Structures are given as structure tokens and as C-alpha cells.
Amino acid sequence: MVISQKIIDRHDLRNYLLVILFATMGILGYIIITGFIFGSAMSALTLTIAYPIIATLTSAIFSTILFVRAKQNNVRGMRYMLIFGFSLFMFNLLQVFRWDVAHDHTPFKRPIGNEILNLADIFITIAIFSLYLHFESIENDRFHPIYGSLVALAIFPIMAINFVVIVTQDEELYSIIEYFLTSFSVAVIFIIIYGIRIILRIYLFTEQDVIKKGTLAMMISIIYMGIAFTTQTLTSDFINFGLFEAEIHQLWLFALATSMLSYAYIVNPYFLYSFPFNISEIMIYDHDGIPLWDYKFSETHDHKPLPIKSSALTAIGGLLKEVSGFSGSMTNIQFTDGSMLIAVTARYTLCLITEKNSRLISWAFKGFSREMKPLIEKYMQKTLRYDFSEEDENEAKGLITKFFPFTTVV
């Protein structure tokens, strides 16, 4: 059963604050342990090549697990997260080659003549922007023009300047980056808050404990990454707490965050394929409106007989073609409070009823439609329409679990 919007609104703020509280306590504990209790040992470690290698290995493991999981399950929609993981890996890897310089100079504050570190900084900007694109793809079918523009304006100038500096080695041009660092850090903070909000809503919509654990790991890990990014650009490596000056070991934060994400994807690869809104029903019917199969995600959804709904959708499609003069296929119907995604083939149609459309759910629906095709074609070859056999019913429900993992298939 899907949690109602009213319940989500009531608990949204409380759960959001709890996540922030736990993450803050965790980072304070991390700072005290690494910057105070074991401060001298940690400082010595940061001077060795082992320090960036650890961050490189954990980001490589995360990228590999993410790629393998996406490949194994043939689920689209992880392209932005794959770019994020690869960019994070390249950032850490490139620093390994010039750690003698990098350990004393944080990103965007490198001495001139270190092109490989400028390239590493470009990968940081790519990682940040791809993370934003991933969160946008979960919730929206189009990029938010204002949010997207502001994030791009905060990120792309730094990316462009680094690229030009690699070519020209112009020190005066490189110094201009300093004026963009505050806006870049604000953009990172915005992306973290925006992402936590979306992932929290996923957490509240699902009933599967393994997905809940995955979303919690994701929320905390992006907070850690956000702290690593912003402390490097705004405060360098040190923060004064009054009682002691704590060094923020950013690469350890990257390593911790990517390790948490790797664990989440090992346990369950689907936790980020869930959606922060209601998905109501999938219907499959032939072009005469005769139903083949349907699945309801929520017990509260409309219980009108499937033949009435499928016949109505078929009639609407024919009527719209007649009125408009268009000959193509209807791909979606948009309402103020919901959306219907429609996949039309030569002999049958699939329809997904959802509260909201997004790029991620469109990709999931396309994947489901593609993998259901052999099963549906088997029944389309028969003169009469029969109900799915028990074996085929289980196969169809398995695909529901694969592409729409927020639901508990019964």
C-alpha cells in the first residue's frame, strides 16, 4: 500500500530533521576522532600516497558495482549516477599522480603549471552537476528551468576557466575562480538539500526495509560528500571549533560516502529506482480494447472493471486522431493531478497510471514494456483472449518488482 500524500506531508519535516541530526552527529564524531583524538596520525597519513589511493579505490569499487548492477538488471536511468561515480573516481585518481602538490592545495586553489590537477577539478564539477541531473530525473520529466539555470551558472564558469587554464596556463585567469567558489559551494549545498528531500520522500513511500536502508545510506553519504566539497572550497582543510582546530580530511569523507553507497547497491540495487509519488496501475489491452492483464499498485486505486477502462482509452485514442487529423500514436495523457504513460505497439497497448511523470519512471516504463513483449505476444497469437497462466502471472509480477521496486507484489 502506498503512503498517502497527507501522511507524507505530516512526517516530511520530522524525518528530514532526523536525517540531518544523525548525519551532523556523525560528522562531528568523525571530526573529533580524525581531527582531535587521532589528529597527528591522520595528518601524517594525508602526506602519504596511500591517502588518495584509498579514496580512489573506494570510488572505483562504487563505480564498478553501480555499472555491474545496472547491467545485470538491464534497468535504464542510472546514466547520471554512473557519470557521477566515474567523475569522482577520476578526480581521486588524477590527484594520486600529483599528490606532492595536491595535499597542500585544495581544489580550485592549485598552483599554476599543474594541468593534471586542473583536470581533476573539472571532474569534480562534472560529478556535482551529474548528481543534480540524477535527482531531477527522479522527480521531473523536464529539467526545472530556474533550478537548472542557477546550478549551471554556479558550476560551468569554474569548469570553463579550468579548461582554458589547462590550455593557456594563464595565472591571472586562474585567480578569477576564487570569485566563483562561494556560489559553487552554495550550489553544492542546494543540490544536497534538494537530493535529501527527494530521497526522503522515496523512503516514506516504500514499505521494503532494504530500500529504506538504501535511501538512508544515500542521504547520509551525500551529506558527507557535500561537507567534503564545501569545506575544501570555502575553508580549505581546517575548521576552528574554539577548543581545537580540526582538520577536515575530505578524501576520508569521500571514501566513507562511496563505501556506504557501494554497500547499499550490493544489498539491493533498486533503492534509487523508486519514485517519490504514487504509481497506481498498469494496464495491457489490445487495439479493440480487450484487456490482457493489469496490475494495481495501490488498494485505494479506482476499482472500475478493466474492460470499461481499456475500451474507454481505445475510444479516446481513436477520437483524438479523428479530431486532430494526426495519425501517430498517443504517448501520454496529462491531467492536473496525474498522468497516463502509453506505449503503443502494432497489436496491443500498455498504459501506466501515475500521479506524476519523470524521466526515471519513463525509462522504467519503457524497460518494462520491452521485457513484457515476448510474454504478451504469446497471448496475442491466440484467437481468444485468455487470462495469464500462473507461471506467466509470476513472470509479469517479477518484472513489476524489477522495474517498479517500491511496490510489494502480491
LUMDO-245056 format. One line per field, with one value per residue (C-alpha): x, y, z; residue number from 1. Coordinates in nm, 2 decimals. Layout:
xx: c(X,...);
yy: c(Y,...);
zz: c(Z,...);
nr: c(NUM,...);
//
This chain:
xx: c(0.00,0.13,0.15,-0.09,0.03,-0.13,0.08,0.39,0.34,0.29,0.61,0.83,0.98,1.04,1.21,1.41,1.54,1.62,1.84,2.02,2.06,2.21,2.43,2.55,2.63,2.81,3.03,3.10,3.21,3.42,3.59,3.66,3.81,4.02,4.09,4.15,4.20,4.40,4.48,4.86,4.84,4.58,4.79,5.09,4.87,4.75,5.11,5.15,5.03,4.82,4.56,4.44,4.48,4.22,3.97,4.04,3.98,3.65,3.52,3.64,3.45,3.14,3.15,3.21,2.93,2.69,2.78,2.75,2.42,2.27,2.40,2.28,1.92,1.90,1.73,1.78,1.80,2.14,2.33,2.38,2.48,2.73,2.88,2.89,3.07,3.32,3.39,3.46,3.69,3.88,3.91,4.07,4.29,4.43,4.53,4.73,4.97,5.05,4.98,5.30,5.12,4.76,4.79,4.89,4.65,4.27,4.06,4.04,4.34,4.62,4.95,4.98,5.15,4.96,4.74,4.66,4.51,4.31,4.17,4.08,3.89,3.70,3.58,3.46,3.23,3.10,3.03,2.84,2.63,2.55,2.43,2.19,2.07,2.01,1.79,1.60,1.54,1.38,1.11,1.05,1.01,1.17,1.45,1.34,1.44,1.52,1.70,1.89,2.00,2.12,2.31,2.47,2.57,2.74,2.92,3.01,3.22,3.46,3.47,3.53,3.81,3.99,3.97,4.11,4.39,4.49,4.55,4.69,4.84,4.73,4.77,4.56,4.27,4.31,4.28,3.93,3.80,3.82,3.52,3.30,3.39,3.11,2.84,2.98,2.96,2.60,2.51,2.65,2.45,2.14,2.19,2.24,1.92,1.73,1.85,1.78,1.42,1.36,1.53,1.34,1.01,1.12,1.19,0.84,0.67,0.83,0.74,1.06,1.31,1.61,1.51,1.46,1.82,1.95,1.78,1.92,2.27,2.23,2.11,2.39,2.66,2.56,2.57,2.93,3.02,2.86,3.07,3.38,3.32,3.22,3.49,3.76,3.63,3.53,3.75,4.04,4.12,4.07,3.78,3.82,3.58,3.71,3.85,4.07,4.13,4.01,4.14,3.86,4.00,3.79,3.92,3.83,3.47,3.47,3.59,3.33,3.04,3.12,3.17,2.82,2.67,2.86,2.70,2.36,2.39,2.53,2.24,1.97,2.04,1.69,1.67,1.72,1.48,1.19,0.98,0.86,0.50,0.21,0.21,-0.14,-0.19,-0.05,-0.30,-0.24,-0.51,-0.53,-0.64,-1.00,-0.99,-1.00,-0.79,-0.50,-0.36,-0.34,-0.17,-0.28,0.00,-0.25,-0.56,-0.70,-0.70,-1.02,-1.18,-1.37,-1.36,-1.06,-1.27,-1.45,-1.12,-0.94,-1.23,-1.26,-0.88,-0.91,-1.21,-1.04,-0.73,-0.94,-1.15,-0.84,-0.69,-1.02,-1.05,-0.69,-0.61,-0.29,-0.20,0.06,0.04,-0.08,0.21,0.07,-0.23,-0.16,-0.40,-0.36,-0.34,-0.20,-0.05,-0.10,0.20,0.11,0.32,0.16,0.28,0.14,-0.12,-0.15,-0.11,0.04,-0.08,0.08,-0.13,0.08,0.05,0.34,0.57,0.95,1.24,1.33,0.97,0.96,1.28,1.14,0.81,1.00,1.21,0.90,0.72,1.02,1.06,0.69,0.67,0.76,0.50,0.22,0.29,0.23,-0.13,-0.18,-0.13,-0.44,-0.78,-0.95,-0.81,-0.72,-0.60,-0.23,-0.13,0.01,0.36,0.32,0.15,0.45,0.68,0.49,0.49,0.87,0.91,0.69,0.93,1.23,1.12,0.89,1.07,0.88,0.59,0.53,0.40,0.12);
yy: c(0.00,0.34,0.61,0.89,1.25,1.37,1.13,1.23,1.60,1.54,1.34,1.50,1.77,1.54,1.27,1.53,1.69,1.34,1.26,1.59,1.54,1.19,1.30,1.60,1.39,1.15,1.42,1.58,1.25,1.20,1.54,1.48,1.13,1.22,1.58,1.57,1.23,1.09,1.42,1.38,1.03,1.14,1.44,1.21,0.98,1.26,1.33,0.98,0.85,0.59,0.86,0.94,0.58,0.48,0.73,0.62,0.25,0.32,0.53,0.27,0.00,0.21,0.29,-0.08,-0.20,0.06,-0.03,-0.41,-0.38,-0.16,-0.40,-0.71,-0.58,-0.40,-0.11,0.24,0.56,0.53,0.72,1.03,0.83,0.64,0.97,1.09,0.78,0.78,1.15,1.10,0.82,1.03,1.32,1.10,0.91,1.22,1.36,1.04,1.14,1.48,1.42,1.60,1.92,1.83,1.75,2.12,2.28,2.20,2.20,2.53,2.66,2.47,2.64,2.72,2.45,2.15,2.07,1.72,1.88,2.13,1.83,1.67,1.98,1.97,1.62,1.75,2.00,1.72,1.50,1.77,1.86,1.49,1.43,1.72,1.58,1.24,1.39,1.59,1.28,1.10,1.36,1.55,1.48,1.81,2.00,2.28,2.59,2.81,2.55,2.41,2.76,2.86,2.54,2.56,2.93,2.83,2.53,2.58,2.90,2.71,2.42,2.65,2.85,2.53,2.41,2.74,2.74,2.39,2.53,2.87,2.84,3.20,3.27,3.58,3.40,3.12,3.36,3.45,3.12,3.25,3.47,3.17,2.95,3.08,3.04,2.69,2.59,2.73,2.52,2.21,2.28,2.33,2.00,1.82,1.96,1.90,1.54,1.47,1.59,1.36,1.06,1.11,1.10,0.78,0.65,0.73,0.58,0.24,-0.05,-0.25,-0.24,-0.29,0.01,0.22,0.13,0.21,0.56,0.63,0.53,0.76,1.06,1.04,0.97,1.28,1.49,1.37,1.44,1.78,1.86,1.74,1.96,2.27,2.26,2.23,2.53,2.75,2.68,2.48,2.20,2.35,2.45,2.62,2.49,2.70,2.41,2.28,2.33,2.03,1.92,1.80,1.50,1.53,1.22,1.01,1.16,1.06,0.71,0.67,0.80,0.59,0.28,0.34,0.37,0.05,-0.14,-0.01,-0.13,-0.47,-0.53,-0.40,-0.24,-0.09,0.16,0.45,0.32,0.41,0.72,0.99,0.98,0.74,0.48,0.35,0.08,-0.08,-0.20,-0.40,-0.43,-0.50,-0.24,-0.35,-0.25,-0.61,-0.64,-0.88,-0.81,-0.54,-0.47,-0.23,-0.09,0.05,-0.09,0.26,0.30,0.31,-0.04,0.02,-0.30,-0.32,-0.38,-0.05,0.14,-0.02,0.03,0.39,0.45,0.29,0.50,0.82,0.74,0.69,1.01,1.23,1.10,1.18,1.53,1.63,1.46,1.31,0.96,0.89,0.71,0.87,0.85,1.02,1.20,1.47,1.58,1.84,1.57,1.27,1.13,0.83,0.70,0.49,0.25,0.15,-0.15,-0.29,-0.52,-0.40,-0.11,-0.07,0.21,0.33,0.55,0.76,1.07,1.23,1.17,1.18,1.08,0.79,0.65,0.69,0.49,0.22,0.20,0.16,-0.12,-0.29,-0.26,-0.41,-0.71,-0.78,-0.80,-1.18,-1.27,-1.06,-1.17,-1.53,-1.44,-1.22,-1.52,-1.69,-1.63,-1.58,-1.38,-1.59,-1.49,-1.53,-1.87,-1.88,-1.91,-1.61,-1.42,-1.47,-1.37,-1.04,-0.97,-1.03,-0.76,-0.53,-0.59,-0.53,-0.20,-0.06,-0.19,0.04,-0.20,-0.52,-0.76,-1.00);
zz: c(0.00,-0.09,0.18,0.12,0.04,0.36,0.58,0.39,0.44,0.81,0.86,0.60,0.82,1.12,0.92,0.73,1.05,1.20,0.90,0.93,1.30,1.27,0.98,1.18,1.49,1.26,1.10,1.44,1.57,1.26,1.31,1.68,1.60,1.30,1.38,1.75,1.90,1.61,1.46,1.44,1.29,1.04,0.94,0.88,0.67,0.45,0.33,0.20,-0.14,0.05,0.14,-0.22,-0.32,-0.06,-0.19,-0.55,-0.46,-0.29,-0.57,-0.82,-0.63,-0.62,-0.99,-1.07,-0.85,-0.99,-1.35,-1.29,-1.11,-1.39,-1.65,-1.47,-1.42,-1.76,-1.60,-1.75,-1.56,-1.39,-1.65,-1.44,-1.13,-1.35,-1.47,-1.10,-0.99,-1.28,-1.23,-0.86,-0.94,-1.20,-0.95,-0.69,-0.94,-1.10,-0.76,-0.70,-0.98,-0.82,-0.45,-0.37,-0.48,-0.41,-0.04,0.02,-0.23,-0.23,-0.55,-0.75,-0.55,-0.72,-0.82,-1.19,-1.40,-1.26,-1.56,-1.42,-1.11,-1.31,-1.50,-1.16,-1.06,-1.39,-1.29,-0.96,-1.14,-1.37,-1.06,-0.89,-1.20,-1.28,-0.92,-0.97,-1.30,-1.13,-0.86,-1.13,-1.33,-1.03,-0.98,-1.30,-1.67,-1.76,-1.60,-1.38,-1.57,-1.27,-1.06,-1.36,-1.48,-1.13,-1.08,-1.42,-1.37,-1.04,-1.19,-1.55,-1.51,-1.29,-1.53,-1.83,-1.65,-1.56,-1.91,-2.05,-1.78,-1.89,-2.24,-2.17,-1.82,-1.75,-1.38,-1.38,-1.54,-1.29,-1.00,-1.12,-1.00,-0.64,-0.71,-0.81,-0.52,-0.29,-0.55,-0.63,-0.26,-0.24,-0.54,-0.38,-0.06,-0.26,-0.45,-0.12,0.03,-0.29,-0.31,0.05,0.01,-0.29,-0.13,0.19,0.01,-0.15,0.20,0.31,0.00,0.02,0.25,0.18,0.46,0.22,0.01,0.33,0.44,0.09,0.09,0.44,0.32,0.02,0.23,0.48,0.21,0.01,0.32,0.38,0.02,0.04,0.35,0.18,-0.13,0.06,0.32,0.05,-0.15,0.14,0.44,0.29,0.53,0.88,1.09,1.43,1.69,1.97,2.18,1.89,1.53,1.34,1.01,0.77,0.59,0.28,0.10,0.40,0.37,0.00,0.09,0.36,0.14,-0.16,0.07,0.21,-0.14,-0.25,0.04,-0.05,-0.41,-0.31,-0.07,-0.31,-0.65,-0.68,-0.40,-0.63,-0.89,-0.66,-0.70,-0.46,-0.58,-0.63,-0.91,-0.94,-1.21,-1.53,-1.79,-2.10,-2.37,-2.75,-3.00,-2.97,-2.61,-2.49,-2.17,-2.15,-1.80,-1.53,-1.20,-0.93,-0.71,-0.45,-0.30,-0.29,-0.66,-0.87,-0.90,-1.22,-1.43,-1.66,-1.98,-1.92,-1.88,-2.17,-2.40,-2.30,-2.36,-2.70,-2.79,-2.67,-2.88,-3.19,-3.12,-3.07,-3.40,-3.58,-3.43,-3.47,-3.80,-3.66,-3.75,-3.48,-3.15,-2.83,-2.58,-2.27,-2.13,-1.88,-1.60,-1.33,-1.07,-1.26,-1.58,-1.81,-2.00,-2.30,-2.50,-2.83,-3.04,-3.36,-3.18,-2.82,-2.58,-2.23,-2.01,-1.68,-1.45,-1.22,-1.00,-1.18,-1.47,-1.46,-1.68,-1.45,-1.45,-1.83,-1.86,-1.62,-1.82,-2.15,-2.00,-1.86,-2.19,-2.38,-2.15,-2.14,-2.51,-2.55,-2.28,-2.43,-2.79,-2.68,-2.59,-2.89,-3.12,-2.98,-3.14,-2.80,-2.51,-2.21,-1.86,-1.79,-1.66,-1.31,-1.45,-1.67,-1.40,-1.17,-1.46,-1.51,-1.14,-1.14,-1.40,-1.19,-0.90,-1.12,-1.28,-1.00,-0.69,-0.44,-0.45,-0.27,-0.53,-0.41);
nr: c(1,2,3,4,5,6,7,8,9,10,11,12,13,14,15,16,17,18,19,20,21,22,23,24,25,26,27,28,29,30,31,32,33,34,35,36,37,38,39,40,41,42,43,44,45,46,47,48,49,50,51,52,53,54,55,56,57,58,59,60,61,62,63,64,65,66,67,68,69,70,71,72,73,74,75,76,77,78,79,80,81,82,83,84,85,86,87,88,89,90,91,92,93,94,95,96,97,98,99,100,101,102,103,104,105,106,107,108,109,110,111,112,113,114,115,116,117,118,119,120,121,122,123,124,125,126,127,128,129,130,131,132,133,134,135,136,137,138,139,140,141,142,143,144,145,146,147,148,149,150,151,152,153,154,155,156,157,158,159,160,161,162,163,164,165,166,167,168,169,170,171,172,173,174,175,176,177,178,179,180,181,182,183,184,185,186,187,188,189,190,191,192,193,194,195,196,197,198,199,200,201,202,203,204,205,206,207,208,209,210,211,212,213,214,215,216,217,218,219,220,221,222,223,224,225,226,227,228,229,230,231,232,233,234,235,236,237,238,239,240,241,242,243,244,245,246,247,248,249,250,251,252,253,254,255,256,257,258,259,260,261,262,263,264,265,266,267,268,269,270,271,272,273,274,275,276,277,278,279,280,281,282,283,284,285,286,287,288,289,290,291,292,293,294,295,296,297,298,299,300,301,302,303,304,305,306,307,308,309,310,311,312,313,314,315,316,317,318,319,320,321,322,323,324,325,326,327,328,329,330,331,332,333,334,335,336,337,338,339,340,341,342,343,344,345,346,347,348,349,350,351,352,353,354,355,356,357,358,359,360,361,362,363,364,365,366,367,368,369,370,371,372,373,374,375,376,377,378,379,380,381,382,383,384,385,386,387,388,389,390,391,392,393,394,395,396,397,398,399,400,401,402,403,404,405,406,407,408,409,410);
//
